[in-house]
Amino acid sequence: AQHAGPPDGGWGWMIVAGCFLVTICTRAVTRCISIFFVEFQTYFGQDYARTAWIHSIVDCATMLCAPLGSLISNHVSCQVGIMLGGLLASTGLILSSFATSLEHLYLSLGVLTGLGFALCYSPAIAMVGKYFNKRKALAYGIAMSGSGIGTFILAPVVQLLIEQFSWRGALLILGGFVLNLCVCGALMRPIALKEDRKTAPEFLEQDCVPKAQKRDLKRMSICSPLIKVWSHECLCYCSWKEYDFLLMPGFMLLAVSVLFMAYGCSPLFVYLVPYALSVGVSHHQAAFLMSILGVIDIIGNITFGWLTDRRCLKKHRHFCYLLAVGMDGLCCLFLPVLQNFPLLVPFSFTFGYFDGAYVTLIPVITADVVGTTSLSSALGVVYFLHAIPYLVSPPVAGWLVDTTGSYTASFLLCGFSMMFSSTLLCFANLAKKIKRTHLLSLTNDTGTKQHIWTNGAIAYSVTAELDQKDVDFLAVDTNSYSNR
């Protein structure tokens, strides 16, 4: 059935549960790969930089192939995409348990498992946005908390599995666990919204659509699986409508900010355990630090999601996002002076809380910028932008450790990168507010009525003597107006 808007409940809570399990099986498992770091380094006798490529390739492949996950979700089925991703990820982990070299792990644990995670992650997150509007941030908070809960539970479990069955046995068991992604995919029931078809009347005016098909096409979503019956021009037009948000100034600024944020956050999850071990913390205490980070991550997910859904903070989601990213950067700057377990525990609490906060807000902020219709494609692009920083930052941090013999330079670089990400968006928002205030003052002086659309487009109309036809003409669709 077609819905006028997101139902904000019902089967939507099953979608949240499915996305919760997806984040456990993808992001939590990726974080726990850092527990294997010392085992891989010892077994294969390699330095920090070469060993760090394993975690980098997993993260990079997950984010680099995120648009592929969105493409399969949009044109085939979200359910098919997530099930296929679960099979690929499980196969990669199982093959990794038979690795004889780091290069083997690069391909199996890095490329194959990362590709499987990519097919699952962004489509599952986008489905939550399809089912929720008023309680979107809370729904995302619950769904994304799977990363923290999974890290809290899996970190000590993986350490025990390594001790009992070696790293090969632990990877084999994780491969079986990740097959649960196929169950998550089965929960992702598609939903048809009127908003998804708002560009259909404009599209049907195109000459590339034969008149005989127009009646049938009106009943379909513009980018349905039946797209294969359309001409090449139709495909080009459809693809452009999916990705026209790329030219929005707000999305461009968000994209640049995401690049620096992703560079800063990735090395911490790779090197927290090795750093703790280097300052004399035991293996179990180091794994416990990851567990603390994971469980506090949950609190950050849910509390920030709930708070930013409140009326008083709903308009300030961007500021909350900037605050969370900036605080995580500040934590990284202080990490080199924390050289014992009692001091590292508060760090795990603080970093974990704000990490959960901004991870929850990424899809919410993206939806606020591009709208619900383009959310799946936009999330694919946003997570794609994580790829290069995720690939480069851990090896660069490892190279700095090998060169300087200390973690200080690596953590400082991460901290400054995240602080710059937050500062960039902060100045951009200030400039936008100043410009809007200036335009409003000009409007008041000249007696001109100003229409400011949600995506930043501005229209003017003379306030005097507007008849009903003029009003109807000005009440154009926001996206249609901004694209002219």
Summary of the structure (lengths in Angstrom):
residues: 484
radius of gyration: 23.8
end to end distance: 32.6
largest distance: 81.5
contacts: 1802
relative contact order: 0.13
helix: 80%
strand: 3%
